[in-house]
Amino acid sequence: MDRGVFLPFKKNVGVQLGPGIRNSALYVPVTEKSQQAESKWILGTADKEAAGGENLWLAVNEKRKFLDIENDVKTKFGEINDDELIQSTSDSEQESIGSLVDSSSSLRLFRSVRMLSDYAYEVRVDSPVAPLTFCPHQVLDVPEGLNTSNTLQAVEDEQSSERKLATARDGILSGLKFRSRIIDPSDVADFTIGFIHTTNDLRINNDAHQVIAYASGETRSIIYFSMVKSDNTTALPLSIGSASSYNLHSKIKNIVIPDFSSILNRASDIIAVLTANSLYAFKIRSIEKSTGAMSIEKLGPYPFSILEDFAFTDVAFNPWDFNELAVIDIKGNWAVGNLVKKGSRNSRLRFSANKRGTIYDPEELSSWHKISWGAEYSRLLLVSRSRLVELNLKRRLQLEVIEAKSWSSIRDFNRVNDQVAVLTTSKEIIMILLRNDNIERTISWKHSLEAEDTSIKSTVRTFTGEEWFCRHEKLFFVFLYSGLGPEVLVHVFSQTGLLFQSLGTSLLHIRDIKNSMSCVFVPQIPLSFEDDKSRKPKLNCLVREAGGSVIWQVTVSAAEGESQSLEFQKGVESLSDRIDFVFTPTSRVSKEFTALKLSLPLVEYHSIASTEETIFQQYGYDLSDGMNHYLMKWAREMENPEQVQSLECCSLASLAEQISCVSNMEEFGSLLEQFKGHYREQHVTFTALETLTTLITEDDDVADLGVFYSNLLQCWTFGFPDDGLITSEVLKSVILKNTGISSVSLLPVLAANAYSELNDVHREVVDSWDDPVDEIENKASLSEASNRDITEPELNFPSVKPSQQSPPKPKRHRKRISSQASQQSWPQPLNMLMSQTSTSNKHATHPADVSSVLPQTMTPAFSLTSASQPVPTLSDSQGRNSQKLKKKKKRLQGFG
Amino acid sequence: MFELPTVQNSKRIRATRKLRYQYVNALHREHAKLQGHLNPGVALPTPENSAAEESCDADPQRASSIVRKRRKRRLLGVLGCADSDSELSDVELQNHDDNSHHHDSEKEFYSRHEKPQESFEVWKTDQRLAVPMASRTVSYADCRQIEKNAHRRTMAKNTHIPRTAHFQYSAMRNGLEVSMPPSPAYHHVHYRQLSELLQISILHKKWENAYRCFTILIRLPGVDIRSLWGAGAAILDALSQSTKDIGTTTEFLGWLSSIYTSKSNFNHSMNLTLDPVFRSGSKTHSAKFVISWLWESLFDACSDRNSGSNNLYDNFDSRLPKLMEKISEMVLSPPYMEDPEIWFIYALCHLICADKLSARFSNQNETFSGLEKDIARNQVTQSITNAHNCLKNCLDKGEHYKFPHRFIQEQLSAFEKRLYQITKERRPQEGLKSSENDSSEPSSSDLDTQELPAQGLSPIVDEEDEDFFGRSGRVHFGFDSDESSS
């Protein structure tokens, strides 16, 4: 291919690509076709071409733990002994709250308190004070988590439980978050990896070492440095040396390891760290190769008052000058400075007096800013959310290259090398050529990610074509990740001479990341291969979950068709696992109810009001007929209780033939309600309508079938003529098949039976169940059992004591069952259950089953809500029953 | 995670937007005031300055109207017609005025900024547009003053705002970013699910699923198919070969181009919620799907799938000339008239024509009779000339369009050379090889000779467009006769 070939483009627009767009293109004539052999065209999107195309469709291969910061923290900061604790808490008010004496352990005067091992809240005389006017809520939350081993964990638990509750409450899709989130754009990176070439190594002609720098601690105020050994021969390509840490007394916002121009062929020995209130520079003097021990010189802190007293958001190093750096603050003030060799620790960073200025834009509200060097020594690129400005320091000119104030805004900017930079906007990924004269927009890809998501960040890794075994000269892997979800979007661009092409997009789903990613980095280590024949390169990424303490090493490799789909399904599975964990009732629905027909029901359309009425009457008659059969059966069982093994349940559908057609859902609902109301007096429990509606839309407060029907109709309308009919048909069969019926009067009998069969140990457990917490739990599980007409023997034995309804303390419960595993998982369902019992089950099922075990005198209080009108106690006469239905019907028709 | 093809608009979103733009405008005004205060002499008539002045002009106007009304009221008071609470109505009046002003706060913001159509951002890469560096940093005190005043102004207009909006506003003021939650309305959730599913299916290349999502999604009310056409094109591209019943990408794009007009004007003063970049066209911006359609039909026209060597020319006959005819029509009206990319495609059409015609010289030279050869040679030169003309047009239309000029010139001259190879009847294969191997050097000499007639012809072509296209029809005819002979 000719080296002068490039795709035709409009200046300042470039080659604009997106899904489904593969222009613009160049024609390769017939005669040359014999050489090219593949296609007559050079297209903008080359992912269909055979050479290397398949290998660029990526999927996550495996995920391993690379580094667990939390553990490191534990080893560093050991437990504090009790004396200190007593001293520290004796004059606080904690003791008045927690004066319960725990009998299980040895007597303690005070509750055990775990001190925060973080020093961000210490105020020292010499350290600049963070510009925080509030107390972080983590601090306030500490007393809550007194008994947990780790406060951070407690806070995180709380957050996640909050999240789970939120999703269980209002999520039809559990991933949707319906609350607005405030994102701090100056939180750029909490770890980074890069090459460090110390002066010592340079002298003795050693190679540069790869070093990882990461923030940790509860407030992320401690910086760690450790060496990364890369070894391609072993299964784990990266391992880590010993760490050295510095406490910076303030939250770490950004960590920068400078990247030098490739022509210099060396790396820096400086790591810059930005915290909430100052800038630090760490000069690494030497690294011991075997142990990874480093000797580090800490320069700084340089408080922000050295410029204009606004917080710095980014630091960049001159790729051609080791000691020159530039900073930018949240308002766009920038300055170029030098790290000088001589001087005291705090005065070695000197900002130039004339190389400073501002790109302050009053219309720019976000504090996100980035700075980096351009194509030349004297050119700087300053980026804000709405502008990209190029500065020419030599001629003292500035050019506003990009103004993004209308359709998109800038999300991230990565300088890849001296010629290429990648700009991520809310709409596109844009490759920019940094030339000496003009910046040029070459190729862009519309990524269709959510435009409102301001937390999108990107990271870029380049490979040469030979490394990846493809014919392109250079490959650019752009990783896009968001602070709102666990997916990573990878787009690959290629460069061959002047020709830039797009090679396709893939979506990586990293397993077991619940929240989102705070940082993704692709270290500069050579690619590894699965085996030499397949030539399938494997890419290693380092990923840190937002708020998490573990840095994961994720291996990404080319996906095959099937494995990709498997991967996809795995993702789905993990999602459902999560749902299990959240404890939605669906997880325990037995198989009969999950095996569904995969077709919509056929609908015969014959609904005339008059015929419907008779149909309803007939159906009501059939229902009560069937119900009476069951009642008789249960009565027989009551007579000889020894034979009863389990509680039998049935559904509405098993009582009678299905009703043929329902056009008026409201009426049908009221029929069912009447039916239920009547039989509830015979100690029969039914699944509440709310339970079913919660399963389908997870909307708690729909108690009327008619309302629910119209809700469903909103969701299921596709514009076909018979939408309403299909919806009503589906809803009808859902209601009929899933409304469970069972008699709770058998429960005490069953419980007694089950109890007699238990051995001593289990009896002890059962006996000790008079803890109020457990009582609630029992009730909940009981109500659940009746909700979903599933009999689970182990749930049936408790003998519930209707004692005081005082709200239990989850903390105590957690303490009692003090196994490590249950600590993690218990509070969650418990909270759920508590909220359920307190809110949703207030009126229907819960009182019903309580009434069965309560003394008879208490029933009237609960039966209030059982029917909309007082139903007279009838005998089992079916004729009268159906007459009653008819009567009700006539009354209701006025509303219809 | 993915973009929604609809517009989410709710009271909540509107409230936040309104606040945001009011605050931004207030900031801008305060900043301009401060700048003017700092350096009153240096107020150069930059576009930003004048825009600021314009926006400031609105205030005096309003002030004068208030003054007039106040005077009127006072006169009425003198005449004894004033009501008791006339003093209060002054405030009311101002509030009312402000309300009408609120309405435009977004418009006011965009009156200072261009809304680009070609790309999502305004790009200015020309170094000549550079301005002197702003070397004075913004001090903390100045910034605080601007923000405080702007905040006061904004709050004066918005005494009662929802708590959430206020919360988001205060976050925004502190430089934080707010990610708005998706709407919890049932149909919005439904839309969101579908579009997520669609995007994920596309990324995982599950085309069947993607197709189903796409078909449902485009039928939902409120969804603009033009914000989804890329996905649709990709799906059809993958599916149309294997599945019988669905159309091809080209048909889909053709349908889009025929349904959606490019004749409308792009109105800068309107508050548009959806961008026109990929989505729509106007009189000054040819829609992306139209251009994609042309490219796709061009790819189609050159593909030799479902055609053997025999009816290769059949295909050639039906598809490429049709496309050329289409483009020749399009090129007569805006926005395509001014779009260099359309001209480039047109040039490529001619280039391909020339390639196909001249390829016959190198393949089946024996079957030519003298007359046919002359006709065919004429056609080739004709196509090459047309291609040159179109390229020239393309360069004329936008100075900003760039294509590998040399690469294309070399191709054209190579086609030209094929004609001469036949006449000299030198071992054609060897000649071909040499022309391929070092095509750059011999072509340069040929290039000059070929350039001359092209330039000579071009004025004729430019003068009479119809003749130009009529001739292309003649090419068509002549070619038919060739085919019958072969």
Boltz contact constraints between the chains, C-beta under 6 A:
constraints:
  - contact:
      token1: [A, 2]
      token2: [B, 407]
      max_distance: 6.0
  - contact:
      token1: [A, 4]
      token2: [B, 404]
      max_distance: 6.0
  - contact:
      token1: [A, 5]
      token2: [B, 404]
      max_distance: 6.0
  - contact:
      token1: [A, 5]
      token2: [B, 407]
      max_distance: 6.0
  - contact:
      token1: [A, 6]
      token2: [B, 404]
      max_distance: 6.0
  - contact:
      token1: [A, 8]
      token2: [B, 344]
      max_distance: 6.0
  - contact:
      token1: [A, 8]
      token2: [B, 403]
      max_distance: 6.0
  - contact:
      token1: [A, 9]
      token2: [B, 402]
      max_distance: 6.0
  - contact:
      token1: [A, 10]
      token2: [B, 400]
      max_distance: 6.0
  - contact:
      token1: [A, 10]
      token2: [B, 401]
      max_distance: 6.0
  - contact:
      token1: [A, 11]
      token2: [B, 400]
      max_distance: 6.0
  - contact:
      token1: [A, 12]
      token2: [B, 123]
      max_distance: 6.0
  - contact:
      token1: [A, 12]
      token2: [B, 125]
      max_distance: 6.0
  - contact:
      token1: [A, 13]
      token2: [B, 118]
      max_distance: 6.0
  - contact:
      token1: [A, 13]
      token2: [B, 119]
      max_distance: 6.0
  - contact:
      token1: [A, 18]
      token2: [B, 230]
      max_distance: 6.0
  - contact:
      token1: [A, 19]
      token2: [B, 230]
      max_distance: 6.0
  - contact:
      token1: [A, 19]
      token2: [B, 231]
      max_distance: 6.0
  - contact:
      token1: [A, 19]
      token2: [B, 234]
      max_distance: 6.0
  - contact:
      token1: [A, 20]
      token2: [B, 230]
      max_distance: 6.0
  - contact:
      token1: [A, 20]
      token2: [B, 233]
      max_distance: 6.0
  - contact:
      token1: [A, 20]
      token2: [B, 234]
      max_distance: 6.0
  - contact:
      token1: [A, 21]
      token2: [B, 230]
      max_distance: 6.0
  - contact:
      token1: [A, 21]
      token2: [B, 292]
      max_distance: 6.0
  - contact:
      token1: [A, 23]
      token2: [B, 292]
      max_distance: 6.0
  - contact:
      token1: [A, 23]
      token2: [B, 295]
      max_distance: 6.0
  - contact:
      token1: [A, 27]
      token2: [B, 348]
      max_distance: 6.0
  - contact:
      token1: [A, 29]
      token2: [B, 355]
      max_distance: 6.0
  - contact:
      token1: [A, 29]
      token2: [B, 411]
      max_distance: 6.0
  - contact:
      token1: [A, 30]
      token2: [B, 355]
      max_distance: 6.0
  - contact:
      token1: [A, 30]
      token2: [B, 359]
      max_distance: 6.0
  - contact:
      token1: [A, 40]
      token2: [B, 302]
      max_distance: 6.0
  - contact:
      token1: [A, 172]
      token2: [B, 189]
      max_distance: 6.0
  - contact:
      token1: [A, 178]
      token2: [B, 181]
      max_distance: 6.0
  - contact:
      token1: [A, 178]
      token2: [B, 184]
      max_distance: 6.0
  - contact:
      token1: [A, 179]
      token2: [B, 181]
      max_distance: 6.0
  - contact:
      token1: [A, 180]
      token2: [B, 178]
      max_distance: 6.0
  - contact:
      token1: [A, 180]
      token2: [B, 180]
      max_distance: 6.0
  - contact:
      token1: [A, 180]
      token2: [B, 181]
      max_distance: 6.0
  - contact:
      token1: [A, 181]
      token2: [B, 179]
      max_distance: 6.0
  - contact:
      token1: [A, 182]
      token2: [B, 171]
      max_distance: 6.0
  - contact:
      token1: [A, 182]
      token2: [B, 176]
      max_distance: 6.0
  - contact:
      token1: [A, 182]
      token2: [B, 178]
      max_distance: 6.0
  - contact:
      token1: [A, 183]
      token2: [B, 177]
      max_distance: 6.0
  - contact:
      token1: [A, 183]
      token2: [B, 179]
      max_distance: 6.0
  - contact:
      token1: [A, 184]
      token2: [B, 176]
      max_distance: 6.0
  - contact:
      token1: [A, 185]
      token2: [B, 177]
      max_distance: 6.0
  - contact:
      token1: [A, 308]
      token2: [B, 137]
      max_distance: 6.0
  - contact:
      token1: [A, 308]
      token2: [B, 139]
      max_distance: 6.0
  - contact:
      token1: [A, 308]
      token2: [B, 140]
      max_distance: 6.0
  - contact:
      token1: [A, 309]
      token2: [B, 140]
      max_distance: 6.0
  - contact:
      token1: [A, 330]
      token2: [B, 175]
      max_distance: 6.0
  - contact:
      token1: [A, 331]
      token2: [B, 138]
      max_distance: 6.0
  - contact:
      token1: [A, 331]
      token2: [B, 143]
      max_distance: 6.0
  - contact:
      token1: [A, 333]
      token2: [B, 137]
      max_distance: 6.0
  - contact:
      token1: [A, 333]
      token2: [B, 138]
      max_distance: 6.0
  - contact:
      token1: [A, 356]
      token2: [B, 137]
      max_distance: 6.0
  - contact:
      token1: [A, 357]
      token2: [B, 133]
      max_distance: 6.0
  - contact:
      token1: [A, 357]
      token2: [B, 134]
      max_distance: 6.0
  - contact:
      token1: [A, 357]
      token2: [B, 135]
      max_distance: 6.0
  - contact:
      token1: [A, 358]
      token2: [B, 134]
      max_distance: 6.0
  - contact:
      token1: [A, 358]
      token2: [B, 137]
      max_distance: 6.0
  - contact:
      token1: [A, 358]
      token2: [B, 138]
      max_distance: 6.0
  - contact:
      token1: [A, 360]
      token2: [B, 138]
      max_distance: 6.0
  - contact:
      token1: [A, 362]
      token2: [B, 27]
      max_distance: 6.0
  - contact:
      token1: [A, 362]
      token2: [B, 28]
      max_distance: 6.0
  - contact:
      token1: [A, 362]
      token2: [B, 31]
      max_distance: 6.0
  - contact:
      token1: [A, 363]
      token2: [B, 24]
      max_distance: 6.0
  - contact:
      token1: [A, 363]
      token2: [B, 28]
      max_distance: 6.0
  - contact:
      token1: [A, 365]
      token2: [B, 172]
      max_distance: 6.0
  - contact:
      token1: [A, 366]
      token2: [B, 177]
      max_distance: 6.0
  - contact:
      token1: [A, 367]
      token2: [B, 175]
      max_distance: 6.0
  - contact:
      token1: [A, 396]
      token2: [B, 133]
      max_distance: 6.0
  - contact:
      token1: [A, 397]
      token2: [B, 130]
      max_distance: 6.0
  - contact:
      token1: [A, 398]
      token2: [B, 133]
      max_distance: 6.0
  - contact:
      token1: [A, 399]
      token2: [B, 130]
      max_distance: 6.0
  - contact:
      token1: [A, 401]
      token2: [B, 125]
      max_distance: 6.0
  - contact:
      token1: [A, 402]
      token2: [B, 121]
      max_distance: 6.0
  - contact:
      token1: [A, 402]
      token2: [B, 123]
      max_distance: 6.0
  - contact:
      token1: [A, 403]
      token2: [B, 122]
      max_distance: 6.0
  - contact:
      token1: [A, 404]
      token2: [B, 121]
      max_distance: 6.0
  - contact:
      token1: [A, 405]
      token2: [B, 113]
      max_distance: 6.0
  - contact:
      token1: [A, 406]
      token2: [B, 115]
      max_distance: 6.0
  - contact:
      token1: [A, 407]
      token2: [B, 120]
      max_distance: 6.0
  - contact:
      token1: [A, 407]
      token2: [B, 275]
      max_distance: 6.0
  - contact:
      token1: [A, 408]
      token2: [B, 120]
      max_distance: 6.0
  - contact:
      token1: [A, 427]
      token2: [B, 120]
      max_distance: 6.0
  - contact:
      token1: [A, 438]
      token2: [B, 125]
      max_distance: 6.0
  - contact:
      token1: [A, 438]
      token2: [B, 127]
      max_distance: 6.0
  - contact:
      token1: [A, 439]
      token2: [B, 125]
      max_distance: 6.0
  - contact:
      token1: [A, 441]
      token2: [B, 123]
      max_distance: 6.0
  - contact:
      token1: [A, 448]
      token2: [B, 2]
      max_distance: 6.0
  - contact:
      token1: [A, 448]
      token2: [B, 3]
      max_distance: 6.0
  - contact:
      token1: [A, 448]
      token2: [B, 199]
      max_distance: 6.0
  - contact:
      token1: [A, 450]
      token2: [B, 1]
      max_distance: 6.0
  - contact:
      token1: [A, 450]
      token2: [B, 2]
      max_distance: 6.0
  - contact:
      token1: [A, 450]
      token2: [B, 3]
      max_distance: 6.0
  - contact:
      token1: [A, 451]
      token2: [B, 3]
      max_distance: 6.0
  - contact:
      token1: [A, 452]
      token2: [B, 180]
      max_distance: 6.0
  - contact:
      token1: [A, 454]
      token2: [B, 177]
      max_distance: 6.0
  - contact:
      token1: [A, 454]
      token2: [B, 179]
      max_distance: 6.0
  - contact:
      token1: [A, 485]
      token2: [B, 1]
      max_distance: 6.0
  - contact:
      token1: [A, 487]
      token2: [B, 1]
      max_distance: 6.0
  - contact:
      token1: [A, 507]
      token2: [B, 203]
      max_distance: 6.0
  - contact:
      token1: [A, 568]
      token2: [B, 204]
      max_distance: 6.0
  - contact:
      token1: [A, 714]
      token2: [B, 186]
      max_distance: 6.0
  - contact:
      token1: [A, 714]
      token2: [B, 187]
      max_distance: 6.0
  - contact:
      token1: [A, 715]
      token2: [B, 186]
      max_distance: 6.0
  - contact:
      token1: [A, 715]
      token2: [B, 190]
      max_distance: 6.0
  - contact:
      token1: [A, 719]
      token2: [B, 219]
      max_distance: 6.0
